[in-house]
Amino acid sequence: MKEFIYTVTDPQGIHARPAGELVKLAKEFTSSVTISKDGKSGDCKKIFTIMGLGIKGGMEVVLKFDGEDEDAAYEKISAFMKENL
């Protein structure tokens, strides 16, 4: 299992467009990808889960990757987060 901790720098946080892109990326992998904020977590392959967390700019999120292609998922999704959020 790999873990990525990130503080969202986009003032708008994770709104519909980046949440949709995050879901699309997560679905490319067979590994499970979960996102957590303030003790609540959910599946990154479901947009309503991400949107339901209400992640705003300045908040810290934890992404966890678990499965056979977790390394590739970690690399691609963490790079997306750093570049877009």
C-alpha positions in Angstrom: 0.0 0.0 0.0 1.2 3.5 -0.9 0.0 6.7 0.6 0.2 10.3 -0.7 -0.6 13.3 1.5 -1.3 16.5 -0.2 -2.5 20.0 0.7 -4.9 21.3 -2.0 -3.5 24.6 -3.3 -6.3 25.5 -5.8 -8.5 28.1 -3.9 -11.6 26.4 -5.4 -10.6 23.0 -4.0 -11.7 19.9 -5.8 -14.7 20.9 -7.7 -16.6 19.0 -10.5 -14.0 19.3 -13.3 -10.9 18.1 -11.4 -13.0 15.5 -9.5 -14.1 14.1 -12.9 -10.5 14.0 -14.1 -9.4 12.3 -10.9 -12.1 9.7 -11.3 -11.1 9.1 -14.9 -7.5 8.6 -13.8 -8.3 6.3 -10.9 -10.4 4.1 -13.3 -7.3 3.4 -15.4 -6.0 1.2 -12.6 -7.1 -2.0 -11.1 -5.8 -1.0 -7.7 -8.1 0.6 -5.2 -7.6 4.3 -4.8 -9.2 6.0 -1.8 -9.3 9.6 -0.8 -9.6 10.8 2.8 -10.2 14.1 4.5 -10.9 14.7 8.2 -11.6 11.1 9.0 -14.0 10.6 6.1 -12.9 8.5 3.1 -14.2 7.1 -0.1 -13.5 5.5 -3.5 -11.7 7.8 -6.0 -13.5 5.9 -8.8 -16.8 7.5 -7.8 -17.3 11.3 -8.4 -20.0 11.7 -5.8 -17.7 10.3 -3.1 -15.1 12.9 -4.0 -17.6 15.8 -4.2 -19.2 14.7 -1.0 -16.0 15.3 0.9 -16.2 19.0 0.2 -12.5 19.5 -0.3 -11.6 23.2 -0.4 -8.3 25.0 -1.0 -5.8 24.6 1.9 -7.3 21.3 3.1 -5.1 18.2 3.5 -6.2 15.0 1.8 -4.7 11.5 1.9 -4.8 9.2 -1.1 -4.1 5.5 -0.6 -3.3 3.1 -3.3 -3.6 -0.7 -2.9 -3.2 -3.4 -5.5 -1.1 -4.8 -8.2 -0.5 -1.5 -10.1 -0.4 0.7 -7.1 3.0 2.2 -8.0 1.8 3.3 -11.4 -1.4 4.7 -9.9 0.5 6.5 -7.2 2.9 8.1 -9.8 0.1 9.3 -12.2 -2.4 10.5 -9.7 0.1 12.2 -7.4 1.5 14.1 -10.4 -2.0 15.1 -11.4 -2.7 16.4 -8.0 0.5 18.5 -7.9 -0.1 19.9 -11.3 -3.8 20.7 -11.1 -4.9 21.0 -7.5 
